[in-house]
């Protein structure tokens, strides 16, 4: 198993490298990522390449059995690039260029930037293609987390992209509905950048997001082409940002060997990091396979102010949470806190003093455990029977028109996701055009953009025996952001057995909500209400107010061999979502691995005839977890009994007896 750190040899005197490599080796590290911001060190002047320092660093590491991942350095441009080619700097809305000195501040349609980026990539690729210590590559760094450029070249790029998508202006005018507000275009050149999510035509805004995403994917593709051709034996990945939403990550992942991602879940007071789990599942879903952690939290971090310090045991626990969800490699950010620059307080395995202290010892312990576990977990992954549709386009379209103030896509998904998590049921995150057929249960919350094919596929899924749940604002829009000319829920009407003629947001009031037909409980409906008419569906929850008596809040409909559920509001109580998750799992015949106590995460990796259960205690209290199977806890090597005891931030990795 690859276990390592993000290392910046250029930040330290060369005499220190040997000590670093030795300490890494002693900690069990066998890989480092290097060079992803070292452009100026490798190309101090245009066309003059210098790799001697990096060669020596790689040699030093290699002598200790430590391999490297090379980052293409294009996320931070040298001063000479900006000085010589000012058009490479992103242009702000007011027409001025950003000031050089940050990273991620370039224009992506700039020919000069694209050329220079290709050149440094090629120079590195040619130089390191045959290097036995180079395991693979990371393209750029966290693509998408940067300035948006409003220059004339980006505007023209957008116009060209539209021309390729729509072919004729007539088609674009139709797709965007430009009969509104005198928006019809007579020439492609008239089209402006519609970047104001709250004010511009939502169809235009959606296409702008698509264009921006494609542009970034294309930027990566330039580098990929070079790396594939020149370094065929070395892998190529990219460090994604989990729940980051500006780029269509499915597209960005498409041509990579695997996805890796950067995980920093230590903010606020200690609690269950549901978000880090959901992000891991999104990452696993991008290519439907396991992923790497390219940057993992190893200390307090921040650029000006910083987060709390991970408590003893927490660094290990955070890392195990990811392995439990499919991480096959663990790379901690960063090896050592830098004494200079913007990230001085982004603490690493070592502090400014370079001494191997508490955090080093915790990482050493964790790395040792991973090497011991590697043989068992290799070739295993999660195999959930439930899935949640995760859609970037709905996300973007909702940013322009959330319908109710509190409609935040991730929060909507999390209400369901967290309930399944608490129940010990894992889910896959899938794309809207994936075949849902492989799952017994599919949730499609807030699936706002719903082309007819998607709706038809989901309806067919239910008819064939699938269990589907969808909810508020799903199926409102077509793929170009126009409202469907149908009574909601449109083509899902039959599968869900309902009709929604009216709806409202609830800015400062709530409704009472009561369960029905065996789905018992009393809750509050808030933020938004569909006035759902149950045409054929059974009512599972209704609203309490006089004018809402005819309408349902939650419905269940038998359709073909399956069931279609609709949730027409947002519920204020977590317990409601727990009850709903239990109802859905029961109908789908999905059983949890075990019943985890509050604050304990339970997942299972399977493969090669093995079933390995991971238990992660996210709390500071001791937890007792009942085990409905016999097995061996692999870290201690001990046979398990009726239950496992997890200490504060404790973990257990249990192979179930065959
Ligand atoms: C990450 C980034 C790293 C480092 C870190 C701390 O998101 O990839 O390069 O900058 O944040 O800011």
Boltz pocket constraint, residues with backbone or C-beta under 6 A from the ligand:
constraints:
  - pocket:
      binder: B
      contacts: [[A, 141], [A, 142], [A, 239], [A, 262], [A, 295], [A, 343], [A, 346]]
      max_distance: 6.0
